[in-house]
């Protein structure tokens, strides 16, 4: 069994691949931006990471969505619903949490098939 780590630092990897499954987490680049901008950034980055590693948005198996303020869920869902191809919605959880960077409004963790 091989584990492939991509973009590895001392603290995390951008992508971990094991047994044909990708594990990715993304945070926004613009820490002072609103939920709309941060969601667009995170979704675009995740799409790029998935595609660069032999997967895609349509192959997402599970999503964990972490919001700083659950009141942002409608704004998040508006973009999520447009991003996920019809008929390919993964299992999903969405929770309100205190995120590591106070500027983050969203953090997203995905598991996807390769």
TORPA-4810 file (N, C-alpha, C, O; in nm, 3 decimals):
<nodes>
NODE_1_0.083_-0.118_0.000_0.000_0.000_0.000_0.088_0.125_0.000_0.175_0.142_0.086_X
NODE_2_0.065_0.210_-0.097_0.143_0.332_-0.108_0.061_0.453_-0.062_-0.057_0.463_-0.093_X
NODE_3_0.125_0.541_0.010_0.065_0.669_0.046_0.148_0.776_-0.024_0.270_0.783_-0.006_X
NODE_4_0.081_0.859_-0.103_0.146_0.968_-0.174_0.105_1.100_-0.109_-0.014_1.127_-0.091_X
NODE_5_0.203_1.180_-0.074_0.178_1.311_-0.013_0.229_1.419_-0.108_0.341_1.412_-0.157_X
NODE_6_0.144_1.517_-0.134_0.177_1.624_-0.228_0.171_1.757_-0.154_0.079_1.783_-0.076_X
NODE_7_0.270_1.842_-0.179_0.275_1.972_-0.113_0.296_1.960_0.036_0.234_2.034_0.113_X
NODE_8_0.381_1.869_0.077_0.399_1.840_0.219_0.490_1.942_0.286_0.596_1.977_0.235_X
NODE_9_0.446_1.988_0.402_0.526_2.075_0.488_0.547_2.000_0.619_0.510_1.883_0.631_X
NODE_10_0.604_2.066_0.716_0.622_2.003_0.847_0.488_1.977_0.916_0.479_1.890_1.002_X
NODE_11_0.384_2.053_0.879_0.256_2.046_0.950_0.145_1.977_0.871_0.059_1.914_0.931_X
NODE_12_0.144_1.987_0.738_0.035_1.928_0.659_0.080_1.901_0.517_0.186_1.945_0.474_X
NODE_13_-0.004_1.829_0.444_0.012_1.807_0.300_-0.107_1.868_0.230_-0.217_1.873_0.286_X
NODE_14_-0.087_1.916_0.108_-0.198_1.971_0.030_-0.294_1.860_-0.012_-0.416_1.878_-0.012_X
NODE_15_-0.238_1.746_-0.049_-0.317_1.630_-0.092_-0.248_1.504_-0.039_-0.125_1.493_-0.042_X
NODE_16_-0.328_1.409_0.009_-0.278_1.277_0.042_-0.361_1.178_-0.039_-0.484_1.184_-0.040_X
NODE_17_-0.291_1.085_-0.106_-0.359_0.984_-0.189_-0.323_0.847_-0.133_-0.207_0.814_-0.112_X
NODE_18_-0.428_0.768_-0.111_-0.409_0.632_-0.061_-0.516_0.542_-0.120_-0.635_0.572_-0.113_X
NODE_19_-0.472_0.434_-0.179_-0.566_0.333_-0.229_-0.671_0.392_-0.324_-0.788_0.354_-0.319_X
NODE_20_-0.630_0.485_-0.410_-0.721_0.543_-0.507_-0.815_0.648_-0.451_-0.912_0.687_-0.516_X
NODE_21_-0.787_0.696_-0.329_-0.871_0.797_-0.265_-0.786_0.919_-0.234_-0.675_0.907_-0.182_X
NODE_22_-0.839_1.038_-0.266_-0.771_1.164_-0.236_-0.833_1.227_-0.113_-0.954_1.223_-0.093_X
NODE_23_-0.747_1.286_-0.031_-0.789_1.360_0.087_-0.732_1.501_0.073_-0.611_1.519_0.059_X
NODE_24_-0.819_1.601_0.078_-0.775_1.739_0.061_-0.848_1.831_0.158_-0.962_1.805_0.196_X
NODE_25_-0.780_1.936_0.198_-0.838_2.041_0.282_-0.795_2.173_0.221_-0.681_2.188_0.177_X
NODE_26_-0.887_2.270_0.219_-0.851_2.401_0.165_-0.908_2.512_0.250_-1.017_2.501_0.307_X
NODE_27_-0.831_2.619_0.257_-0.871_2.741_0.328_-0.862_2.856_0.229_-0.793_2.844_0.127_X
NODE_28_-0.928_2.967_0.257_-0.925_3.080_0.164_-0.791_3.152_0.163_-0.718_3.150_0.262_X
NODE_29_-0.759_3.214_0.050_-0.637_3.294_0.038_-0.658_3.435_0.092_-0.566_3.496_0.146_X
NODE_30_-0.779_3.487_0.077_-0.811_3.624_0.117_-0.876_3.625_0.254_-0.998_3.613_0.264_X
NODE_31_-0.796_3.639_0.359_-0.850_3.626_0.494_-0.939_3.742_0.536_-1.011_3.730_0.635_X
NODE_32_-0.935_3.852_0.465_-1.022_3.965_0.500_-1.147_3.971_0.413_-1.228_4.063_0.429_X
NODE_33_-1.165_3.877_0.324_-1.278_3.878_0.229_-1.405_3.825_0.293_-1.402_3.762_0.399_X
NODE_34_-1.517_3.850_0.226_-1.647_3.801_0.273_-1.664_3.653_0.237_-1.580_3.595_0.170_X
NODE_35_-1.772_3.594_0.283_-1.798_3.451_0.260_-1.808_3.417_0.112_-1.767_3.309_0.070_X
NODE_36_-1.862_3.508_0.031_-1.875_3.482_-0.113_-1.738_3.465_-0.177_-1.714_3.368_-0.249_X
NODE_37_-1.648_3.559_-0.150_-1.514_3.554_-0.208_-1.437_3.434_-0.154_-1.374_3.361_-0.231_X
NODE_38_-1.442_3.413_-0.024_-1.368_3.301_0.034_-1.419_3.167_-0.019_-1.340_3.077_-0.045_X
NODE_39_-1.550_3.153_-0.036_-1.604_3.028_-0.089_-1.558_3.007_-0.232_-1.518_2.896_-0.268_X
NODE_40_-1.562_3.110_-0.316_-1.514_3.099_-0.454_-1.367_3.056_-0.457_-1.330_2.969_-0.536_X
NODE_41_-1.285_3.116_-0.372_-1.143_3.081_-0.368_-1.123_2.934_-0.330_-1.047_2.862_-0.394_X
NODE_42_-1.190_2.892_-0.225_-1.174_2.755_-0.177_-1.222_2.654_-0.281_-1.153_2.554_-0.307_X
NODE_43_-1.337_2.677_-0.340_-1.390_2.584_-0.439_-1.301_2.578_-0.563_-1.278_2.470_-0.617_X
NODE_44_-1.251_2.691_-0.609_-1.162_2.693_-0.726_-1.033_2.618_-0.697_-0.985_2.541_-0.781_X
NODE_45_-0.976_2.639_-0.580_-0.853_2.572_-0.543_-0.874_2.421_-0.530_-0.791_2.342_-0.575_X
NODE_46_-0.985_2.382_-0.469_-1.014_2.239_-0.455_-1.033_2.173_-0.591_-0.983_2.062_-0.613_X
NODE_47_-1.103_2.239_-0.681_-1.123_2.183_-0.815_-0.988_2.161_-0.883_-0.965_2.057_-0.945_X
NODE_48_-0.899_2.259_-0.871_-0.767_2.247_-0.932_-0.688_2.132_-0.869_-0.627_2.053_-0.941_X
NODE_49_-0.690_2.121_-0.737_-0.618_2.013_-0.669_-0.672_1.876_-0.709_-0.595_1.783_-0.735_X
NODE_50_-0.803_1.863_-0.715_-0.864_1.736_-0.754_-0.823_1.699_-0.897_-0.776_1.587_-0.921_X
NODE_51_-0.841_1.791_-0.990_-0.812_1.762_-1.130_-0.664_1.735_-1.154_-0.630_1.649_-1.235_X
NODE_52_-0.577_1.806_-1.084_-0.433_1.786_-1.100_-0.388_1.649_-1.050_-0.278_1.604_-1.082_X
NODE_53_-0.474_1.584_-0.973_-0.438_1.454_-0.914_-0.530_1.342_-0.958_-0.549_1.245_-0.885_X
NODE_54_-0.588_1.356_-1.077_-0.665_1.248_-1.138_-0.807_1.232_-1.086_-0.866_1.126_-1.103_X
NODE_55_-0.862_1.334_-1.025_-0.998_1.326_-0.973_-1.078_1.442_-1.032_-1.040_1.499_-1.134_X
NODE_56_-1.187_1.476_-0.967_-1.269_1.588_-1.013_-1.383_1.612_-0.916_-1.408_1.532_-0.826_X
NODE_57_-1.451_1.723_-0.935_-1.563_1.760_-0.848_-1.670_1.651_-0.848_-1.734_1.628_-0.745_X
NODE_58_-1.689_1.586_-0.961_-1.791_1.481_-0.972_-1.752_1.352_-0.901_-1.832_1.259_-0.893_X
NODE_59_-1.629_1.345_-0.849_-1.582_1.224_-0.781_-1.569_1.243_-0.630_-1.512_1.159_-0.561_X
NODE_60_-1.621_1.354_-0.579_-1.614_1.379_-0.435_-1.707_1.280_-0.364_-1.824_1.266_-0.401_X
NODE_61_-1.655_1.214_-0.263_-1.732_1.116_-0.187_-1.791_1.177_-0.060_-1.905_1.149_-0.024_X
NODE_62_-1.712_1.263_0.007_-1.756_1.321_0.134_-1.699_1.461_0.148_-1.585_1.487_0.108_X
NODE_63_-1.779_1.551_0.205_-1.735_1.687_0.231_-1.767_1.725_0.375_-1.877_1.701_0.424_X
NODE_64_-1.669_1.786_0.441_-1.689_1.845_0.573_-1.668_1.995_0.557_-1.559_2.039_0.520_X
NODE_65_-1.770_2.071_0.584_-1.768_2.215_0.567_-1.767_2.279_0.704_-1.853_2.251_0.788_X
NODE_66_-1.668_2.366_0.726_-1.654_2.434_0.854_-1.677_2.583_0.829_-1.603_2.646_0.754_X
NODE_67_-1.779_2.638_0.892_-1.812_2.779_0.878_-1.787_2.852_1.010_-1.819_2.801_1.117_X
NODE_68_-1.731_2.970_1.000_-1.711_3.053_1.119_-1.845_3.094_1.177_-1.863_3.101_1.299_X
NODE_69_-1.941_3.121_1.087_-2.075_3.164_1.128_-2.177_3.086_1.047_-2.181_3.100_0.924_X
NODE_70_-2.257_3.005_1.110_-2.355_2.922_1.040_-2.455_3.007_0.962_-2.522_2.956_0.872_X
NODE_71_-2.466_3.135_0.996_-2.553_3.224_0.919_-2.504_3.240_0.775_-2.578_3.288_0.689_X
NODE_72_-2.379_3.201_0.748_-2.324_3.208_0.612_-2.364_3.089_0.525_-2.324_3.082_0.409_X
NODE_73_-2.440_2.996_0.579_-2.468_2.873_0.505_-2.544_2.897_0.375_-2.517_2.829_0.276_X
NODE_74_-2.636_2.990_0.371_-2.709_3.016_0.247_-2.615_3.068_0.139_-2.625_3.026_0.024_X
NODE_75_-2.526_3.159_0.174_-2.430_3.212_0.077_-2.335_3.102_0.030_-2.303_3.093_-0.088_X
NODE_76_-2.290_3.017_0.123_-2.204_2.905_0.086_-2.278_2.809_-0.006_-2.226_2.771_-0.111_X
NODE_77_-2.399_2.771_0.034_-2.477_2.673_-0.045_-2.506_2.722_-0.186_-2.510_2.642_-0.279_X
NODE_78_-2.527_2.851_-0.203_-2.554_2.905_-0.336_-2.438_2.871_-0.431_-2.462_2.829_-0.544_X
NODE_79_-2.316_2.888_-0.385_-2.200_2.859_-0.469_-2.173_2.708_-0.477_-2.139_2.656_-0.584_X
NODE_80_-2.189_2.639_-0.367_-2.170_2.494_-0.365_-2.265_2.427_-0.465_-2.223_2.342_-0.543_X
NODE_81_-2.392_2.466_-0.461_-2.492_2.403_-0.548_-2.460_2.424_-0.696_-2.488_2.337_-0.778_X
NODE_82_-2.402_2.538_-0.730_-2.362_2.564_-0.869_-2.233_2.491_-0.905_-2.209_2.463_-1.023_X
NODE_83_-2.152_2.459_-0.807_-2.021_2.396_-0.828_-2.031_2.244_-0.844_-1.957_2.185_-0.923_X
NODE_84_-2.121_2.182_-0.770_-2.137_2.036_-0.775_-2.220_1.998_-0.897_-2.332_2.046_-0.912_X
NODE_85_-2.168_1.912_-0.985_-2.247_1.869_-1.101_-2.375_1.796_-1.057_-2.374_1.721_-0.959_X
NODE_86_-2.481_1.819_-1.128_-2.610_1.757_-1.096_-2.595_1.605_-1.085_-2.530_1.541_-1.168_X
NODE_87_-2.654_1.551_-0.982_-2.654_1.406_-0.962_-2.527_1.351_-0.900_-2.513_1.229_-0.889_X
NODE_88_-2.433_1.437_-0.858_-2.308_1.386_-0.800_-2.282_1.437_-0.658_-2.169_1.434_-0.611_X
NODE_89_-2.385_1.483_-0.590_-2.367_1.537_-0.455_-2.309_1.431_-0.361_-2.358_1.319_-0.356_X
NODE_90_-2.203_1.468_-0.287_-2.144_1.374_-0.191_-2.220_1.375_-0.059_-2.308_1.458_-0.039_X
NODE_91_-2.185_1.284_0.030_-2.233_1.298_0.167_-2.163_1.420_0.223_-2.052_1.454_0.183_X
NODE_92_-2.231_1.488_0.318_-2.179_1.618_0.358_-2.221_1.652_0.499_-2.332_1.620_0.542_X
NODE_93_-2.132_1.720_0.570_-2.164_1.778_0.700_-2.121_1.924_0.697_-2.021_1.959_0.635_X
NODE_94_-2.198_2.007_0.763_-2.165_2.149_0.771_-2.185_2.194_0.915_-2.294_2.180_0.971_X
NODE_95_-2.078_2.247_0.974_-2.084_2.286_1.115_-2.023_2.425_1.135_-1.941_2.471_1.056_X
NODE_96_-2.066_2.489_1.241_-2.006_2.616_1.282_-1.893_2.585_1.380_-1.911_2.511_1.476_X
NODE_97_-1.776_2.644_1.353_-1.659_2.621_1.437_-1.577_2.748_1.450_-1.593_2.843_1.373_X
NODE_98_-1.489_2.749_1.548_-1.389_2.855_1.556_-1.270_2.808_1.474_-1.207_2.708_1.507_X
NODE_99_-1.239_2.879_1.366_-1.132_2.839_1.276_-0.997_2.893_1.324_-0.992_2.991_1.399_X
NODE_100_-0.889_2.829_1.281_-0.755_2.862_1.329_-0.714_3.007_1.300_-0.651_3.071_1.384_X
NODE_101_-0.751_3.057_1.184_-0.723_3.196_1.149_-0.851_3.275_1.167_-0.953_3.239_1.106_X
NODE_102_-0.852_3.380_1.246_-0.976_3.454_1.270_-1.035_3.519_1.144_-1.152_3.557_1.143_X
NODE_103_-0.955_3.531_1.037_-1.005_3.586_0.912_-1.077_3.484_0.825_-1.152_3.522_0.735_X
NODE_104_-1.056_3.356_0.850_-1.124_3.253_0.772_-1.272_3.251_0.805_-1.311_3.256_0.921_X
NODE_105_-1.354_3.246_0.702_-1.499_3.228_0.720_-1.541_3.086_0.683_-1.649_3.041_0.720_X
NODE_106_-1.453_3.015_0.609_-1.485_2.880_0.563_-1.356_2.798_0.550_-1.250_2.849_0.513_X
NODE_107_-1.368_2.670_0.580_-1.262_2.572_0.555_-1.332_2.446_0.507_-1.438_2.411_0.560_X
NODE_108_-1.276_2.380_0.410_-1.343_2.267_0.348_-1.250_2.147_0.341_-1.135_2.158_0.298_X
NODE_109_-1.301_2.031_0.382_-1.226_1.905_0.381_-1.301_1.808_0.291_-1.421_1.786_0.310_X
NODE_110_-1.231_1.750_0.192_-1.295_1.658_0.097_-1.223_1.524_0.093_-1.102_1.515_0.114_X
NODE_111_-1.301_1.421_0.066_-1.250_1.290_0.031_-1.306_1.260_-0.108_-1.426_1.274_-0.130_X
NODE_112_-1.218_1.219_-0.201_-1.263_1.196_-0.339_-1.197_1.072_-0.398_-1.086_1.035_-0.360_X
NODE_113_-1.266_1.010_-0.491_-1.210_0.897_-0.564_-1.115_0.951_-0.672_-1.137_1.059_-0.728_X
NODE_114_-1.010_0.875_-0.699_-0.915_0.915_-0.803_-0.970_0.877_-0.940_-0.905_0.902_-1.042_X
</nodes>
